C-alpha cells in the first residue's frame, strides 16, 4: 500500500479541518500528519484543490470530473470508502477554513529545504476560486491553468489563460510569468488575460502597483502599471502599450458577464468557446472582423449566437456543440 495514502483517522482529520471543525484534537491530528512527511503537504493541497473546485459556486461544476483527480492520490483498494467521505463533506466546505489552513501549512511547514507547490486548472466551461498557501486568492477563468511555487526567495506563478489575483503581502516577491511576460507584484489586485492561442496579453490593475517586463527582450525596460490602467502586449509586434481603461470591462467575467466594446466576432468566438465548451468557425474573414458592443450574462450559447448573427446579418448552422457562422 502507498505510504502517502492517509489512514482513515488521518483522512477524517483532513476532511474535518477542511469543513470547519475547530476541535483541538482534530487539528492536532492534522498537524502531526503534515509533519510526518513533506509529501503530505502536497497531498493535502490536492485535497484542498478538489474542495475549492467543489465549493466554487459554479453552476457548471462537474463533481465526477473533479473527483476523478482523487484516483491519482488514493489506491484502488481504498477509493470507494474515502471518495464517499470526500463527496459528502465537500458539499459544506468553507472558504475561510481552507484559506486558514493553507496559511498555517505555509507558515509552519515550509522549511529552508522545502519548496511548496500547487497546480490548479479549469476545463472549458468552468471557473474556480482558490486560496493559495501564502494567503493570496486566485480566480481562474475557463480553460486556464496555473502552477504556484514558493521557494526561499520568491512566490512564483506560471499562468496560461486568465486569472484575477488578490496577492497577500509578504517579504517574498510575487511573480507571475506568462508566455512572454514577467509581472512583479507588490501586494495588489490585478487581472491577467494570457491565453497561448490569443494574439495579445492584457494586464489590468485594479489596486496597488505592478511592473511588467518582456521576457528575453533587453531593449524593453520594465513598465510600471498604476490602478485604472491596462497593459496590452502584442505577440506579433512585440510591443507593449499602456492605456487608461474601464476596469469593470476586464473583470466582468468574475460576475459571469461578457462586456463587449468593439470586440471582433473572432475574438468573441474564442471567449464563447471557453465559456460554453463549444467550437465556432467562420465562413470568411469579413465575418471574423465584424465588431460588437454590448453585454451578455446568463444567456445560453444558442441565445448569444442567435443575437450576434441577427446583429451581423449572418446565419449559423449547429452540429452538436459546433457552430458554423456564414
QUIURQUI-V473666 format. One record per helix or strand of 3 or more residues. SS is the DSSP state (~ for helix, > for strand). FROM is the first residue (numbers start at 0). TO is the last residue. Records with the same first field share a line. If there is no record, write none. Layout:
SS = FROM-TO ; FROM-TO
//
This chain:
~ = 7-17 ; 23-35 ; 37-53 ; 62-71 ; 78-89 ; 94-108 ; 246-249 ; 251-254 ; 264-275 ; 284-287 ; 300-311
> = 115-120 ; 127-130 ; 136-139 ; 144-149 ; 153-165 ; 172-176 ; 180-184 ; 188-193 ; 199-206 ; 208-213 ; 222-225 ; 228-233 ; 238-243 ; 257-263 ; 278-281 ; 290-295 ; 315-318 ; 321-324
//
